[in-house]
Structure formats: C-alpha cells, structure tokens
Amino acid sequence: MQDTQQHHILPKGSIEKETTTLNLGPTHPATHGVFQNILELDGEKIVSTEQTVGYIHRAFEKLAERRPLYQITPITDRLNYCSSPLNNMGWHLTCEKLLKVKTPKRVDYLRIIIMELARISDHLICNSIVGVDAGAYTGFLYIMQFRELIYEIYEEVCGSRLTTNIGRIGGFERNFTDTAFTKLEKFLREYPKGLKEFEGLLQRNRIFMDRLQGTGAISAERALNYGFTGPNLRASGVDYDVRVHSPYSSYEEFDFKVPVGTTGDNYDRFLVRGEEMWQSLSIIQQAYNKIQSLKGAEADVYHADVPAYYLPEKKDVYTKMEALIWHFKIIMGETEIPKGEVYNSIEAANGELGFYFVSDGGRTPYRLHFRRPCFIYYQAFPELVEGGMLSDAVMTMSSLNLIAGELDA
Amino acid sequence: MSLSVDTIKQKLTDKFGDQVFGFDEPYEMFTFEAPKENNLKVLQFLYDDEELKFQFLTDLCAVHYPENVGKELTVVYHLHNLVDNVRIRFKVSTDVKTPDVFTACKLFSSANWMERETYDFFGVNFVGHPNLKRILNVDEMDYFPLRKEFPLEDQTRIDKDDEMFGRGGSIK
C-alpha cells in the first residue's frame, strides 16, 4: 500500500532525468593503468564520458632533446611496457633510416624473432585481461607462464625482462647464445598447445561471447577517421598493417596473413589478436628456419659493420684501439649525424608506432615526436561506450589495450 | 604505387599556385608547405580529391625554430593515402606571438587530442577546436614546455641537494 503512495509523490519522468557521476580511475582496478574516465550514468547506462590522461606523463620528448641516440632507447622501453622490444626496434630502425645504415639479413631475422615474441606477449596479456574483466581469471593465470618463457628469452639476449633496452643501432649488443635458441625452441614447442587451450577456454564460451559481441563496436569509416591502427583497426575490417604496407626489417620475405574482423566490436578485437598470435608464431618459425639456413660469415653476424654508430663490445673497448676510439666518439657525441627529418613507423602491438625525428646535425635530436597509437585511439572511447552499459565499458577499455605508459609518454 | 610524387605536386600547384611551396623529399617522403591561413583548404583538397585521397591523418605535431623569426612554430601533418599507400608531410608555420592555426577536427576526429597535445606543449592556438585545453600537463601550468626557451635542468648545477636521488649532498 505504502509503495503505491510513494510512487505518486515522485514527479512524472524524474527517474529518467537523474544521472549519476562515476569516476572510473585513475586508480580503479578496471582501468589497468593510470587514467580517469568520468562517466555520467543513467542507472547502468552510460550517457556521456570524459577522459583525463597524463597522470604518468614523463616528458619523454623533452628528455630526448638532450640525450644522444643510444640513450633514447631506454626511454622508448617505457612507452608500451608490455612489448618494450618492439619500441626499441622501432627506434633503432628510425636511427638507421636517418643514418642510412644497412643491416645484414641475420640481424633482420633476429629482430623479427624478438619483435614477434614481443607482439605475442602483448596480445596474450590483452586477451587474457579481457577474460579477467569478463570474470574468467583462469585463462590469465594459465597463459602467464608463456609470457615467462618469452621473458626468459629476452633475458638471455639482453639481460633484462620488462624494460629491455634490447639491441643497438645496427644490430644487437651481443650474439644470441645457444641457450637463447634452445629457449626459443621450447617456446615454439609449448606455446601452440597453451594458446589452443586458452582459446578453448574463452573463444566459443557462450557467456564470454554474449559479453563481448556487439559491445564497443566501431565502423571502419569511423575507426579510420579516429586514426585507429593495428588490431583495433583490423577488427573493423581494414587490412592495414605496416609490416605489409611499408615493410621494414625484411618483413617482405615472410609469408603471413593479416587477420581482419567485420564489426569492430570487442569480440572481433579479441579474435584478431588471437589470430595474430598464430601468425606471429609462424613468422618466428620462418625466421628461425632462415637463420639456420644461413652459411659462412653470414651465419654468425649480429650487427652491421658501422663502427661510427654501433657501440662496440665492452671487452673490445679495453683491448682494441679502434674500439676505444669509436666508443669514445659515440659516447661524447662526436660522430657525424646527418641533418634532416625522417618519419619511420613500425607495426607495434597496438598499431602504428611512429617516430618523427628532426635532426640538426647535433649529437641529440632537435625534436623527437612519438606517434603513440594508444593516445590516438583512446579519444574514440566515448563514441564506443556511450549508450552502452557500464560493465561493457570496462570490457571495451581492456579490449582496446590501453597502456598508460604509451598514452602519456 | 600508382600515385606518383609528380602527380601530387602537379595537382597542388594547379590548385593553389604559389600558395604551396617548399617542395622537398627528405628520406623519400614528399614534403611541402603552405601559409597557415590555407591549411584547412589544402587538407580538404588532399582529402576530397579523387586521385589524392589523403584521408588518414597519421600524425600531427609541432616543431619550434626560435631562429626563424616570424615563423617560429611549425605544425607538421603526416598524411597517408591508404589506397595507394603513399605518405606525405605537410607543414604550416606561424609566428610565436599570434600562434593561431585552424583546427582540423572537422576533417579528422583524430586531430582532436593531437591538437590538444600540440597546444599543451607548444601553445599553438587551434582556432575552432571544440575543447582546446591541456591534456598531458597540469591545467595550472603557465608555459609551453617543449618550446626551446625552456632548457632542461643544467646537469652540472651544484646549488641543489640531491642526496635523496643518489647524487650525494652537495649543500652542506
């Protein structure tokens, strides 16, 4: 009786007018990084959103203006820290383009192995986190052991795991050891089984599909207008991949497919990333076969012969006069760096990672700008989630793979 | 690659005459400039033309050249024709006193945040931008940090106690 009376007190239509403001972030577990979403909610439905970014801005572009080239590599580590080697390689390739350094085939293949491993480690985190946000923790805990295998390979090659600072201008700081290849073989042997099992957990799971299908969708046209690249663009059905369109590091010799989606929703993004992991595995296998088929001097080279830019090995610095001279010159910034401006991009795990490098001939860049795919596509977030449910917005955030380090530079 | 640099150059000169200049090709990327009043017209032409189809804005940023008096700030657009797979670079320059440049937000949704970032770091005022405010730096900041008049801290300074940062206390 009382209920009916209360109902009459409220003015007509008042429920529809009320909205709640909800702060999702900057330290909310669902954001998986430091950024804020201010959501205007009508019940559980999102009316409007606004994002705040920049919480971990570290002025990379300004810092880079005082650092010689080899000191910028550790800065790039900290962009997308789920796949640091990709950023490192992107930076080395940019420098090599500016300095006109030609790398030997073996270096290209070794780089491809490292880059594709990084792509797998990035995608497997993203996809398993999508699972976590949907309430399926198992896949995440299970698949993490394979990231460990990848990190062990990094460790064997460069000594570190997360922020790798891997490689040098012209190649690698040291040759891959036999252990590194043994670990790679182990990964290639074990990962397909693990990935298959992971897919078995989620891909055709009815609940999971219901949560992902039709949410956070964007059309190909809008995605292009918003500057989407990488798996998020391909999920909308545009087959743009830097590895195919502007091949670098001998990608043109490899045989792989570029998976595309149709609707650009969370499920398509999940599927595209899943398929890309299979393609990456095949690329790694091809690169490994190519390395094994190299003969003679080619089979042992791990850096280009460019003493003016390639930091010599430490033991040579102490024992060889030339190495000592070049080491000194590179560290003191006395090697010639050409004037000019160059834009170079690679297919990073989140899309086109670009470096716009303006050089005035000095030892440091005059200006260095990073094209960070995350930063560019995150602005589409309101369009993706408005009108949808709050819990779907959380899924959309994780399936876009937003990495705060890359977002904020 | 069916679209050649000569075609682009020809089309631009036919349409804009001497309003487009500075043709160059550093590291195989076609680059040109235009006066800042014409930036939208050029971008729109590149977008709409049936052959050119530069409909993807890859990157937008600025560079500060303090010694170029009257043209201190340069806004750089990297455009991509995804059909023919051609990239070009387009620049407009503005003086630092009145750094007004028209916004490209209407044409490219992606320009929104990139322009906010450029404003944040260089103070380029994008006329017509729907929400031109700082994005990565704090709102209270009263300078534009990537301009060249703001040098990074002098690494040899000794008037600061850096003990907590592992550099030993220099002030006793």
Boltz contact constraints between the chains, C-beta under 6 A:
constraints:
  - contact:
      token1: [A, 54]
      token2: [B, 136]
      max_distance: 6.0
  - contact:
      token1: [A, 57]
      token2: [B, 136]
      max_distance: 6.0
  - contact:
      token1: [A, 62]
      token2: [B, 146]
      max_distance: 6.0
  - contact:
      token1: [A, 66]
      token2: [B, 152]
      max_distance: 6.0
  - contact:
      token1: [A, 224]
      token2: [B, 56]
      max_distance: 6.0
  - contact:
      token1: [A, 225]
      token2: [B, 109]
      max_distance: 6.0
  - contact:
      token1: [A, 226]
      token2: [B, 109]
      max_distance: 6.0
  - contact:
      token1: [A, 226]
      token2: [B, 110]
      max_distance: 6.0
  - contact:
      token1: [A, 227]
      token2: [B, 57]
      max_distance: 6.0
  - contact:
      token1: [A, 227]
      token2: [B, 110]
      max_distance: 6.0
  - contact:
      token1: [A, 240]
      token2: [B, 82]
      max_distance: 6.0
  - contact:
      token1: [A, 245]
      token2: [B, 85]
      max_distance: 6.0
  - contact:
      token1: [A, 340]
      token2: [B, 26]
      max_distance: 6.0
  - contact:
      token1: [A, 341]
      token2: [B, 26]
      max_distance: 6.0
  - contact:
      token1: [A, 342]
      token2: [B, 27]
      max_distance: 6.0
  - contact:
      token1: [A, 343]
      token2: [B, 78]
      max_distance: 6.0
  - contact:
      token1: [A, 354]
      token2: [B, 59]
      max_distance: 6.0
  - contact:
      token1: [A, 358]
      token2: [B, 63]
      max_distance: 6.0
  - contact:
      token1: [A, 367]
      token2: [B, 63]
      max_distance: 6.0
  - contact:
      token1: [A, 369]
      token2: [B, 61]
      max_distance: 6.0
  - contact:
      token1: [A, 371]
      token2: [B, 59]
      max_distance: 6.0
  - contact:
      token1: [A, 376]
      token2: [B, 110]
      max_distance: 6.0
  - contact:
      token1: [A, 379]
      token2: [B, 112]
      max_distance: 6.0
  - contact:
      token1: [A, 379]
      token2: [B, 113]
      max_distance: 6.0
  - contact:
      token1: [A, 408]
      token2: [B, 136]
      max_distance: 6.0
